């Protein structure tokens, strides 16, 4: 079984509003992330959110459950992303062969990209599979069960990247035209929305045809 983990427990300080609830057309970033994992082949998806006394965390949990995802709670408000990843891994079923990890603030992760990453893992048996372009790596990242114990260690100076770097010689890289980028600030979000609106706008010439 290939599982998915959506990391959605961040405080969104630089964005100024909850990233999980940002609009991405007719769905939110959270819904987009869950859908990409499900459509990409993840049979079980866990969304890691914040403590239940937080209004946004309750909304995230509600929407996640509405899409058939499980919810795992990170109660530590000031924790790092790696802590949420550990909580997500701990919530996976015992038959999980691998976990595809998608931060909620990377809205261009698609079902097709998730499928390509899973296919690379199935084909190679690599401990880590991920998109690559020009010597750089991006999201989503698939971690095989055999590296779960490494991810659970408290000493991860670079978070999950520590494990990626430790297995640099064994990575299954998926070539892509462009790496999905994470959106951290209102300006980045506005630029993403503008680019998205342009790419989805109807061609005036086609309307005149």
C-alpha positions as CSV (number, residue, x, y, z in Angstrom):
1,X,0.0,0.0,0.0
2,X,1.3,3.5,-0.9
3,X,0.1,6.2,1.4
4,X,0.1,9.9,1.3
5,X,0.8,12.6,4.0
6,X,-0.3,16.2,3.7
7,X,1.6,18.5,6.1
8,X,-0.9,21.2,7.1
9,X,0.1,22.1,10.7
10,X,2.2,25.2,9.9
11,X,1.3,28.5,11.4
12,X,1.5,30.4,8.1
13,X,3.1,33.4,9.7
14,X,4.6,34.9,6.6
15,X,1.5,34.3,4.6
16,X,-0.7,36.0,7.2
17,X,-3.6,33.6,6.7
18,X,-3.9,29.8,6.8
19,X,-2.3,28.3,3.7
20,X,-4.5,25.3,3.8
21,X,-7.5,27.4,3.3
22,X,-6.2,29.5,0.4
23,X,-8.2,29.4,-2.8
24,X,-6.9,27.4,-5.8
25,X,-9.8,27.9,-8.2
26,X,-12.8,25.9,-7.1
27,X,-11.0,24.2,-4.2
28,X,-8.6,25.1,-1.4
29,X,-4.9,24.2,-1.2
30,X,-5.8,21.5,1.3
31,X,-8.4,19.9,-1.0
32,X,-6.0,20.2,-3.9
33,X,-3.3,18.4,-2.0
34,X,-5.5,15.6,-0.9
35,X,-7.0,15.1,-4.3
36,X,-3.6,15.0,-6.0
37,X,-2.4,12.2,-3.6
38,X,-5.7,10.2,-4.0
39,X,-5.7,10.6,-7.8
40,X,-2.0,9.8,-7.9
41,X,-2.5,6.4,-6.3
42,X,-2.3,6.8,-2.6
43,X,-4.8,4.4,-1.1
44,X,-4.6,6.0,2.4
45,X,-4.0,9.7,3.0
46,X,-3.3,11.3,6.4
47,X,-3.5,15.1,6.9
48,X,-1.4,16.4,9.8
49,X,-3.0,19.5,11.4
50,X,-2.6,21.6,14.5
51,X,-4.2,21.3,17.9
52,X,-8.0,20.9,18.0
53,X,-8.4,24.1,20.0
54,X,-7.3,26.0,16.9
55,X,-10.2,27.2,14.7
56,X,-8.2,26.6,11.5
57,X,-7.1,23.1,12.6
58,X,-10.8,22.2,13.1
59,X,-11.6,23.4,9.6
60,X,-8.8,21.4,8.2
61,X,-9.8,18.3,10.0
62,X,-13.4,18.7,8.8
63,X,-12.5,19.2,5.2
64,X,-9.9,16.3,5.3
65,X,-12.5,13.9,6.7
66,X,-15.0,15.1,4.1
67,X,-12.6,13.9,1.4
68,X,-12.0,10.6,3.0
69,X,-8.6,11.4,4.5
70,X,-7.5,10.6,8.1
71,X,-6.4,13.3,10.5
72,X,-3.4,13.2,12.8
73,X,-2.8,16.0,15.3
74,X,0.4,17.8,16.0
75,X,-0.3,19.5,19.3
76,X,3.0,21.4,19.5
77,X,2.4,24.9,18.0
78,X,6.0,25.8,17.8
79,X,7.2,22.5,16.3
80,X,9.1,22.0,13.1
81,X,7.8,20.4,9.8
82,X,9.9,17.3,10.6
83,X,7.8,16.8,13.7
84,X,4.6,16.9,11.7
85,X,6.1,14.4,9.3
86,X,6.9,12.0,12.2
87,X,3.3,12.3,13.4
88,X,2.1,11.5,9.9
89,X,4.3,8.5,9.6
90,X,3.2,7.2,13.0
91,X,-0.4,7.4,11.8
92,X,0.1,5.2,8.8
93,X,-1.2,1.6,8.7
94,X,1.3,-1.2,9.2
95,X,1.0,-2.3,5.6
96,X,2.3,1.0,4.2
97,X,5.1,0.3,1.8
98,X,5.9,4.0,1.3
99,X,4.6,7.5,2.0
100,X,4.3,10.3,-0.5
101,X,4.7,13.6,1.4
102,X,3.1,16.8,0.1
103,X,3.3,20.1,2.1
104,X,0.0,21.9,1.8
105,X,1.7,25.1,0.4
106,X,2.9,23.5,-2.8
107,X,-0.3,23.7,-4.9
108,X,1.2,22.6,-8.2
109,X,1.6,19.0,-7.1
110,X,-0.7,17.1,-9.4
111,X,-2.1,13.6,-9.4
112,X,0.0,12.9,-12.5
113,X,3.2,13.9,-10.7
114,X,2.3,11.8,-7.7
115,X,1.8,8.9,-10.0
116,X,5.1,9.4,-11.7
117,X,6.9,9.5,-8.4
118,X,5.1,6.3,-7.2
119,X,6.0,4.6,-10.5
120,X,9.6,5.5,-10.1
121,X,9.6,3.9,-6.7
122,X,7.8,0.7,-7.9
123,X,10.2,0.4,-10.8
124,X,13.5,0.9,-8.9
125,X,12.7,0.1,-5.2
126,X,14.7,3.3,-4.3
127,X,14.5,4.5,-0.7
128,X,13.5,8.0,-1.9
129,X,11.8,9.1,-5.1
130,X,11.2,12.7,-6.1
131,X,10.9,15.2,-8.9
132,X,14.2,16.7,-10.3
133,X,15.3,19.4,-12.7
134,X,18.7,20.9,-13.2
135,X,20.2,19.2,-10.2
136,X,17.5,20.4,-7.9
137,X,14.8,18.4,-6.2
138,X,11.2,19.3,-5.3
139,X,7.9,18.0,-4.0
140,X,6.2,15.6,-3.5
141,X,8.8,13.3,-2.0
142,X,8.2,9.5,-1.6
143,X,9.9,7.8,1.3
144,X,10.1,4.0,1.3
145,X,9.3,2.2,4.6
146,X,12.9,1.2,5.0
147,X,13.8,4.9,5.7
148,X,10.9,5.6,8.1
149,X,13.1,4.8,11.1
150,X,15.6,7.4,9.9
151,X,12.9,10.0,9.5
152,X,11.7,9.3,13.1
153,X,15.0,10.1,14.6
154,X,15.1,13.4,16.6
155,X,18.5,14.4,15.0
156,X,17.5,15.7,11.6
157,X,19.4,19.0,11.2
158,X,17.9,19.7,7.8
159,X,14.6,18.0,8.5
160,X,13.6,15.4,5.9
161,X,16.3,16.7,3.6
162,X,18.8,15.0,5.9
163,X,17.4,11.6,4.8
164,X,17.3,12.6,1.2
165,X,20.9,13.7,1.3
166,X,21.9,10.5,3.1
167,X,20.6,8.5,0.2
168,X,21.8,10.8,-2.6
169,X,23.4,7.9,-4.5
170,X,20.1,5.9,-4.5
171,X,17.5,8.4,-5.4
172,X,14.9,7.7,-8.0
173,X,14.6,11.1,-9.8
174,X,11.6,12.0,-11.9
175,X,12.5,14.5,-14.6
176,X,10.1,17.4,-14.8
177,X,9.8,20.6,-16.9
178,X,9.4,22.7,-13.7
179,X,9.5,22.0,-10.0
180,X,6.4,22.8,-8.0
181,X,7.3,25.7,-5.7
182,X,6.1,26.4,-2.2
183,X,4.2,29.6,-1.5
184,X,5.2,31.4,1.7
185,X,4.2,35.0,1.2
186,X,1.2,37.0,-0.1
187,X,3.3,38.2,-3.0
188,X,4.2,34.7,-4.0
189,X,0.5,33.7,-3.7
190,X,-0.6,36.6,-5.9
191,X,2.0,35.8,-8.6
192,X,0.9,32.2,-8.5
193,X,-2.8,33.2,-8.9
194,X,-2.0,35.5,-11.7
195,X,0.0,32.9,-13.6
196,X,-2.7,30.3,-13.0
197,X,-5.4,32.6,-14.2
198,X,-3.5,33.3,-17.4
199,X,-2.8,29.7,-18.1
200,X,-6.5,28.7,-17.6
201,X,-8.0,31.7,-19.5
202,X,-9.7,30.9,-22.8
203,X,-7.8,31.8,-25.9
204,X,-9.5,34.9,-27.5
205,X,-8.8,33.5,-31.0
206,X,-10.5,30.2,-30.2
207,X,-13.6,32.1,-29.1
208,X,-13.7,34.0,-32.4
209,X,-13.3,30.8,-34.4
